Each structure stands twice: as C-alpha cells, then as structure tokens.
C-alpha cells in the first residue's frame, strides 16, 4: 500500500478533493483517509474512506482506473 501524499486529488468522476490526514478507526484501527470536498456538496464537506478503497481502482467502460489521482499540493 503506497504512503499517502497530502494534497489535492481528482476523483475518477472529475471532482477534486484535498486529503487532510490518515486517521484510525477507534475500534478496528483501520487506516481511513480524511478528505475535504473542494466543490459544493450539500451532504458534507468532510469525508472518510478506507485507505485501501481510496487507493483502489474502479472499472469504467471495461478499463481499470484509479479511484483518486494525485494532483499535487
């Protein structure tokens, strides 16, 4: 599993987010990525996702792509 870089990422749906930290689940000690939505989202500004899922791939039109792509600081 790669070490996570803090900064700006682009989701495969072309929305940008800023990764703020890697945090731990209080019960399982699972690594979770804490990230901020950089576009209007009425549901929430802050989100968490398991680190494995954050760095995972999704299949789009038969092609595997990264769920999030690092853009820089």
Long-range contacts (C-beta under 8 A, 24 or more apart in sequence): 1-51, 1-52, 1-55, 2-55, 4-33, 4-51, 4-54, 4-55, 5-70, 6-73, 7-70, 7-71, 7-72, 7-73, 8-38, 8-70, 8-71, 8-72, 8-73, 9-35, 9-68, 9-69, 9-70, 9-71, 10-68, 10-69, 10-71, 11-67, 11-68, 12-58, 12-60, 12-65, 12-66, 12-67, 12-68, 12-69, 15-39, 16-71, 17-47, 17-68, 20-46, 22-51, 23-48
